[in-house]
């Protein structure tokens, strides 16, 4: 616990099936994600919650320890999900970035498949967000001024003569 204090840790994400000691839980803001390092576990269902937790801490400039048993699979999966959501467009880039900082990072095969699925979901969300923002920025008056409805009820593009 002394090391946590020295590092200025204020929050802990415990991605393990083992509870942290009461003295740690009492001292730190702990988010417990009760998971075993098993390829059948559904870690993806927790990504939005862990991402929100991490982003809130980042916005407050507060430090977070992401903890599991070995620091290889569960915790790195949570970190990769966060990197995908906020910093990297692809899992490949996020994983490369993480490996440069923690060479032992290796999500289990089930978690890796879920991260691939999550990457695709984020890409779809981004596409939908772009489409919605484009739709909001469309100038309907401008479109109405250059699109005319003919006698058949179909619309035609009208190019003003110069």
Secondary structure, DSSP 4 states (H G I P E B T S, - for coil): -HHHHHHTEEEEEEESSSPPPHHHHHHSEEEEE---S-TTS--GGGHHHHHHHHHHHHHTT-EEEEE-SSSSSHHHHHHHHHHHHHT-SSHHHHHHHHHHH-TT----HHHHHHHHHHHHHHHHHHHHHHHHHHHHH--HHHHHHHEEE-TTS-EEE-PPP-
